[in-house]
Amino acid sequence: MKALVLAAGLTMAASAALSDGIVTYTTDESFDDVVFGLENAILDQGLVVDGTSHVGEMLERTKADVGSDITVFLKADVYSFCSAKLSRKVMEVDPMNIRFCPYDIFVAQLPDSPDQTIIGYREFPEGEMKEVQALLDTIARSAIGMD
């Protein structure tokens, strides 16, 4: 019974969506909590964050420079990382899978829903890259306690 209640709570706390080639999960957790969860989930897989792009800050900082007054994100970061083992596996099948490396997961808050945080990644093509997508899904779900 406890497991059923916990599962129901997680379902209410986070919802998933797949559209336009991206997979997203929306949660009521704060941006900072999701980022903390993401960093830990990446490390828990034995991986290292190669870089963090502060997309939200960049768009906000440059909006006047490009003639805009629209705030796209309250906060938005993209975390890039790679798996040597998995990357080698998929690139041995097709060296052009290099185009997918490094792998990225984004975390964002939108102005119209400031009490929600979105975490997501791009969908990968059928075949060997679905194993990478499964890894990203595991990491994203773990970051928001859906593992």
Accessible surface in RSA format (square Angstrom, percent):
REM  Atomic radii and reference values for relative SASA: ProtOr
REM  Chains: A
REM  Algorithm: Lee & Richards
REM  Probe-radius: 1.40
REM  Slices: 20
REM RES _ NUM      All-atoms   Total-Side   Main-Chain    Non-polar    All polar
REM                ABS   REL    ABS   REL    ABS   REL    ABS   REL    ABS   REL
RES MET A   1   176.87  91.6 130.54  86.4  46.33 110.3 117.07  99.5  59.79  79.2
RES LYS A   2   184.69  90.1 176.03 108.0   8.65  20.6 122.40 110.2  62.29  66.3
RES ALA A   3    77.32  71.1  66.75 103.0  10.57  24.0  71.73 101.0   5.59  14.8
RES LEU A   4   121.02  67.4 116.09  83.1   4.92  12.4 119.52  83.9   1.50   4.0
RES VAL A   5    94.73  62.3  89.65  81.2   5.08  12.2  92.20  80.1   2.53   6.9
RES LEU A   6   118.64  66.1 113.46  81.2   5.18  13.0 118.14  83.0   0.50   1.4
RES ALA A   7    52.27  48.1  46.81  72.2   5.46  12.4  50.85  71.6   1.42   3.8
RES ALA A   8    50.36  46.3  42.64  65.8   7.72  17.6  49.69  70.0   0.67   1.8
RES GLY A   9    35.62  43.9   0.00   N/A  35.62  43.9  31.54  86.5   4.09   9.2
RES LEU A  10    54.00  30.1  53.40  38.2   0.60   1.5  53.41  37.5   0.59   1.6
RES THR A  11    97.36  69.2  88.04  89.3   9.32  22.2  66.20  88.9  31.16  47.1
RES MET A  12   163.57  84.7 131.73  87.2  31.84  75.8 111.41  94.7  52.17  69.1
RES ALA A  13    40.76  37.5  35.91  55.4   4.85  11.0  38.62  54.4   2.15   5.7
RES ALA A  14     5.23   4.8   1.61   2.5   3.62   8.2   2.65   3.7   2.59   6.9
RES SER A  15    68.75  58.1  61.75  82.4   7.00  16.1  45.79  97.5  22.96  32.2
RES ALA A  16    67.27  61.8  34.79  53.7  32.48  73.9  35.37  49.8  31.90  84.5
RES ALA A  17    55.15  50.7  44.94  69.4  10.21  23.2  54.53  76.8   0.62   1.6
RES LEU A  18   109.52  61.0  78.93  56.5  30.58  76.9  78.93  55.4  30.58  82.3
RES SER A  19    64.99  54.9  55.75  74.4   9.24  21.3  41.46  88.3  23.53  33.0
RES ASP A  20   146.10 102.3 103.05 102.6  43.04 101.8  39.89  93.9 106.21 105.9
RES GLY A  21    35.49  43.8   0.00   N/A  35.49  43.8  23.12  63.5  12.37  27.7
RES ILE A  22    66.41  37.8  66.26  49.4   0.15   0.4  66.26  47.7   0.15   0.4
RES VAL A  23    13.98   9.2  13.98  12.7   0.00   0.0  13.98  12.1   0.00   0.0
RES THR A  24    18.96  13.5  18.81  19.1   0.16   0.4   8.36  11.2  10.60  16.0
RES TYR A  25    11.21   5.2  11.09   6.3   0.11   0.3   0.55   0.4  10.65  13.1
RES THR A  26    31.49  22.4  29.51  29.9   1.97   4.7  12.36  16.6  19.13  28.9
RES THR A  27     2.30   1.6   1.35   1.4   0.95   2.3   1.07   1.4   1.23   1.9
RES ASP A  28    94.74  66.4  74.86  74.5  19.88  47.0  30.16  71.0  64.57  64.4
RES GLU A  29    60.73  34.9  51.72  39.1   9.01  21.5  35.95  69.5  24.78  20.2
RES SER A  30    53.58  45.3  43.76  58.4   9.82  22.6  45.97  97.9   7.60  10.7
RES PHE A  31    13.40   6.7  12.40   7.7   1.00   2.6  12.40   7.5   1.00   2.9
RES ASP A  32    90.96  63.7  85.37  85.0   5.59  13.2  29.79  70.1  61.18  61.0
RES ASP A  33    84.21  59.0  78.72  78.4   5.49  13.0  11.42  26.9  72.79  72.6
RES VAL A  34     0.05   0.0   0.05   0.0   0.00   0.0   0.05   0.0   0.00   0.0
RES VAL A  35    19.48  12.8  19.48  17.6   0.00   0.0  19.48  16.9   0.00   0.0
RES PHE A  36   136.24  68.2 135.18  83.7   1.06   2.8 136.11  82.5   0.13   0.4
RES GLY A  37    16.24  20.0   0.00   N/A  16.24  20.0  14.43  39.6   1.81   4.0
RES LEU A  38     0.00   0.0   0.00   0.0   0.00   0.0   0.00   0.0   0.00   0.0
RES GLU A  39    64.65  37.1  64.63  48.9   0.02   0.0  16.44  31.8  48.21  39.4
RES ASN A  40    53.46  36.9  53.38  51.6   0.08   0.2  17.33  41.7  36.13  34.9
RES ALA A  41     3.82   3.5   1.34   2.1   2.48   5.6   2.56   3.6   1.27   3.4
RES ILE A  42     0.00   0.0   0.00   0.0   0.00   0.0   0.00   0.0   0.00   0.0
RES LEU A  43   103.33  57.5  89.65  64.1  13.68  34.4  90.08  63.3  13.25  35.7
RES ASP A  44   116.88  81.9  80.68  80.3  36.20  85.6  27.92  65.7  88.96  88.7
RES GLN A  45    78.43  43.9  52.37  38.3  26.06  62.0   5.67  12.1  72.76  55.2
RES GLY A  46    66.75  82.3   0.00   N/A  66.75  82.3  37.71 103.5  29.04  65.0
RES LEU A  47    20.83  11.6  16.72  12.0   4.12  10.3  19.12  13.4   1.71   4.6
RES VAL A  48   102.08  67.2  98.73  89.4   3.36   8.1  98.73  85.8   3.36   9.1
RES VAL A  49    42.34  27.9  24.73  22.4  17.61  42.4  24.73  21.5  17.61  47.8
RES ASP A  50    99.24  69.5  60.12  59.8  39.11  92.5  27.33  64.3  71.90  71.7
RES GLY A  51    30.84  38.0   0.00   N/A  30.84  38.0  30.84  84.6   0.00   0.0
RES THR A  52    48.86  34.7  22.62  22.9  26.23  62.5  11.92  16.0  36.94  55.8
RES SER A  53    57.83  48.9  51.33  68.5   6.50  15.0  22.45  47.8  35.38  49.6
RES HIS A  54    87.23  47.7  77.85  54.1   9.38  24.0  55.88  57.6  31.35  36.5
RES VAL A  55    42.91  28.2  41.23  37.3   1.69   4.1  42.91  37.3   0.00   0.0
RES GLY A  56     3.92   4.8   0.00   N/A   3.92   4.8   1.99   5.5   1.93   4.3
RES GLU A  57   111.17  63.8 103.01  77.9   8.16  19.4  42.84  82.9  68.34  55.8
RES MET A  58    78.16  40.5  78.13  51.7   0.03   0.1  63.35  53.9  14.81  19.6
RES LEU A  59    59.55  33.2  56.19  40.2   3.36   8.4  56.46  39.6   3.09   8.3
RES GLU A  60    71.37  41.0  62.36  47.2   9.01  21.4  43.05  83.3  28.32  23.1
RES ARG A  61   162.68  68.3 134.33  68.5  28.36  67.5  79.12 108.1  83.56  50.6
RES THR A  62    38.24  27.2  38.24  38.8   0.00   0.0  32.22  43.3   6.02   9.1
RES LYS A  63    47.11  23.0  45.41  27.9   1.69   4.0  31.98  28.8  15.12  16.1
RES ALA A  64    82.42  75.8  61.80  95.4  20.62  46.9  65.03  91.6  17.39  46.1
RES ASP A  65   119.82  83.9  81.01  80.6  38.81  91.8  29.36  69.1  90.46  90.2
RES VAL A  66   112.79  74.2  78.82  71.4  33.98  81.9  87.15  75.7  25.64  69.5
RES GLY A  67    73.27  90.4   0.00   N/A  73.27  90.4  37.08 101.7  36.19  81.1
RES SER A  68    41.05  34.7  27.34  36.5  13.71  31.6  26.78  57.0  14.27  20.0
RES ASP A  69   125.29  87.8 105.06 104.6  20.23  47.8  40.22  94.6  85.08  84.8
RES ILE A  70   118.23  67.3 110.71  82.5   7.52  18.1 114.27  82.3   3.96  10.8
RES THR A  71    46.39  33.0  34.20  34.7  12.20  29.1  22.26  29.9  24.13  36.5
RES VAL A  72    69.64  45.8  59.58  53.9  10.07  24.3  63.47  55.2   6.17  16.7
RES PHE A  73    47.03  23.5  41.98  26.0   5.05  13.1  41.98  25.5   5.05  14.5
RES LEU A  74    84.88  47.3  56.95  40.7  27.93  70.2  59.39  41.7  25.49  68.6
RES LYS A  75    90.32  44.1  85.91  52.7   4.41  10.5  60.13  54.1  30.19  32.2
RES ALA A  76     7.92   7.3   5.35   8.2   2.58   5.9   5.35   7.5   2.58   6.8
RES ASP A  77    15.08  10.6  14.78  14.7   0.30   0.7   0.00   0.0  15.08  15.0
RES VAL A  78    35.67  23.5  35.65  32.3   0.02   0.0  35.65  31.0   0.02   0.0
RES TYR A  79     9.35   4.4   9.35   5.3   0.00   0.0   2.28   1.7   7.06   8.7
RES SER A  80    19.56  16.5  19.56  26.1   0.00   0.0   6.61  14.1  12.95  18.1
RES PHE A  81     0.00   0.0   0.00   0.0   0.00   0.0   0.00   0.0   0.00   0.0
RES CYS A  82    35.32  26.7  24.03  26.8  11.29  26.5  17.77  45.0  17.55  18.9
RES SER A  83    12.16  10.3  11.91  15.9   0.25   0.6   1.04   2.2  11.11  15.6
RES ALA A  84    90.35  83.1  69.66 107.5  20.69  47.1  78.28 110.2  12.07  32.0
RES LYS A  85   182.54  89.1 168.53 103.4  14.01  33.4 119.76 107.8  62.78  66.9
RES LEU A  86    18.23  10.2  17.21  12.3   1.02   2.6  18.19  12.8   0.04   0.1
RES SER A  87     9.62   8.1   9.56  12.8   0.06   0.1   9.62  20.5   0.00   0.0
RES ARG A  88   160.31  67.3 151.69  77.3   8.62  20.5  51.55  70.4 108.76  65.9
RES LYS A  89   110.28  53.8 104.72  64.3   5.55  13.2  74.18  66.8  36.09  38.4
RES VAL A  90     0.96   0.6   0.96   0.9   0.00   0.0   0.96   0.8   0.00   0.0
RES MET A  91    43.73  22.6  39.59  26.2   4.14   9.9  20.05  17.0  23.68  31.4
RES GLU A  92   120.36  69.1  86.78  65.7  33.58  80.0  41.73  80.7  78.63  64.2
RES VAL A  93    97.09  63.9  65.58  59.4  31.51  75.9  71.91  62.5  25.18  68.3
RES ASP A  94    49.52  34.7  48.39  48.2   1.13   2.7  11.57  27.2  37.95  37.9
RES PRO A  95    87.53  63.8  83.15  75.8   4.38  15.9  84.21  69.5   3.32  20.7
RES MET A  96   120.05  62.2 119.48  79.1   0.57   1.4  85.97  73.1  34.08  45.2
RES ASN A  97     3.75   2.6   3.01   2.9   0.73   1.8   0.00   0.0   3.75   3.6
RES ILE A  98   106.05  60.3 103.20  76.9   2.85   6.9 103.20  74.3   2.85   7.7
RES ARG A  99   141.11  59.2 111.24  56.7  29.87  71.1  70.18  95.9  70.94  43.0
RES PHE A 100    20.72  10.4  20.52  12.7   0.20   0.5  20.72  12.6   0.00   0.0
RES CYS A 101    39.53  29.9  19.12  21.3  20.41  48.0   3.83   9.7  35.70  38.5
RES PRO A 102    59.97  43.7  58.12  53.0   1.84   6.7  58.12  48.0   1.84  11.5
RES TYR A 103     0.93   0.4   0.76   0.4   0.18   0.5   0.49   0.4   0.45   0.5
RES ASP A 104    47.97  33.6  44.26  44.1   3.71   8.8  13.36  31.4  34.61  34.5
RES ILE A 105     0.22   0.1   0.00   0.0   0.22   0.5   0.22   0.2   0.00   0.0
RES PHE A 106    54.40  27.2  54.00  33.4   0.40   1.0  54.00  32.7   0.40   1.1
RES VAL A 107     0.00   0.0   0.00   0.0   0.00   0.0   0.00   0.0   0.00   0.0
RES ALA A 108     5.26   4.8   5.26   8.1   0.00   0.0   5.26   7.4   0.00   0.0
RES GLN A 109    20.35  11.4  20.20  14.8   0.14   0.3   0.14   0.3  20.20  15.3
RES LEU A 110    55.94  31.2  55.28  39.5   0.66   1.7  55.28  38.8   0.66   1.8
RES PRO A 111    57.28  41.7  40.01  36.5  17.27  62.8  40.62  33.5  16.66 103.5
RES ASP A 112   127.62  89.4  89.44  89.0  38.18  90.3  50.78 119.5  76.84  76.6
RES SER A 113    31.30  26.5  25.92  34.6   5.38  12.4  23.79  50.7   7.52  10.5
RES PRO A 114    71.00  51.7  62.16  56.7   8.83  32.1  62.16  51.3   8.83  54.9
RES ASP A 115   117.71  82.5 106.97 106.5  10.74  25.4  39.02  91.8  78.69  78.5
RES GLN A 116    71.24  39.8  70.30  51.4   0.94   2.2  10.07  21.4  61.17  46.4
RES THR A 117     0.10   0.1   0.10   0.1   0.00   0.0   0.07   0.1   0.03   0.0
RES ILE A 118    31.67  18.0  31.67  23.6   0.00   0.0  31.67  22.8   0.00   0.0
RES ILE A 119     0.00   0.0   0.00   0.0   0.00   0.0   0.00   0.0   0.00   0.0
RES GLY A 120     0.00   0.0   0.00   N/A   0.00   0.0   0.00   0.0   0.00   0.0
RES TYR A 121     4.04   1.9   2.71   1.5   1.33   3.5   1.33   1.0   2.71   3.3
RES ARG A 122    98.49  41.4  94.47  48.2   4.02   9.6  43.87  60.0  54.61  33.1
RES GLU A 123    61.53  35.3  46.10  34.9  15.43  36.7   7.58  14.7  53.96  44.1
RES PHE A 124     4.87   2.4   0.74   0.5   4.13  10.8   2.10   1.3   2.77   7.9
RES PRO A 125    61.34  44.7  48.55  44.3  12.79  46.5  60.52  50.0   0.82   5.1
RES GLU A 126   147.19  84.5 125.40  94.9  21.79  51.9  67.85 131.2  79.33  64.8
RES GLY A 127    48.12  59.3   0.00   N/A  48.12  59.3  35.36  97.0  12.76  28.6
RES GLU A 128    55.33  31.8  41.08  31.1  14.26  34.0  25.21  48.8  30.12  24.6
RES MET A 129     2.21   1.1   2.21   1.5   0.00   0.0   2.21   1.9   0.00   0.0
RES LYS A 130    58.67  28.6  53.87  33.1   4.80  11.4  43.91  39.5  14.75  15.7
RES GLU A 131    75.99  43.6  66.89  50.6   9.11  21.7  34.46  66.7  41.53  33.9
RES VAL A 132     0.00   0.0   0.00   0.0   0.00   0.0   0.00   0.0   0.00   0.0
RES GLN A 133    24.89  13.9  24.89  18.2   0.00   0.0   4.76  10.1  20.13  15.3
RES ALA A 134    58.22  53.5  49.44  76.3   8.78  20.0  56.77  79.9   1.45   3.8
RES LEU A 135    27.48  15.3  22.11  15.8   5.37  13.5  26.68  18.7   0.79   2.1
RES LEU A 136     0.58   0.3   0.58   0.4   0.00   0.0   0.58   0.4   0.00   0.0
RES ASP A 137    33.93  23.8  33.93  33.8   0.00   0.0  10.45  24.6  23.48  23.4
RES THR A 138    64.51  45.9  59.20  60.0   5.31  12.7  37.15  49.9  27.35  41.3
RES ILE A 139     0.60   0.3   0.00   0.0   0.60   1.5   0.60   0.4   0.00   0.0
RES ALA A 140     0.00   0.0   0.00   0.0   0.00   0.0   0.00   0.0   0.00   0.0
RES ARG A 141    77.17  32.4  77.17  39.3   0.00   0.0   7.80  10.7  69.37  42.0
RES SER A 142    33.39  28.2  20.94  27.9  12.46  28.7   6.30  13.4  27.09  38.0
RES ALA A 143     5.60   5.1   0.00   0.0   5.60  12.7   0.00   0.0   5.60  14.8
RES ILE A 144     5.65   3.2   0.00   0.0   5.65  13.6   0.70   0.5   4.95  13.4
RES GLY A 145    36.04  44.5   0.00   N/A  36.04  44.5  27.49  75.4   8.56  19.2
RES MET A 146    27.38  14.2  21.71  14.4   5.67  13.5  22.30  19.0   5.07   6.7
RES ASP A 147   132.27  92.7  69.21  68.9  63.06 149.1  51.49 121.2  80.78  80.6
END  Absolute sums over single chains surface
CHAIN  1 A     8571.7       6979.5       1592.2       5289.7       3282.0
END  Absolute sums over all chains
TOTAL          8571.7       6979.5       1592.2       5289.7       3282.0
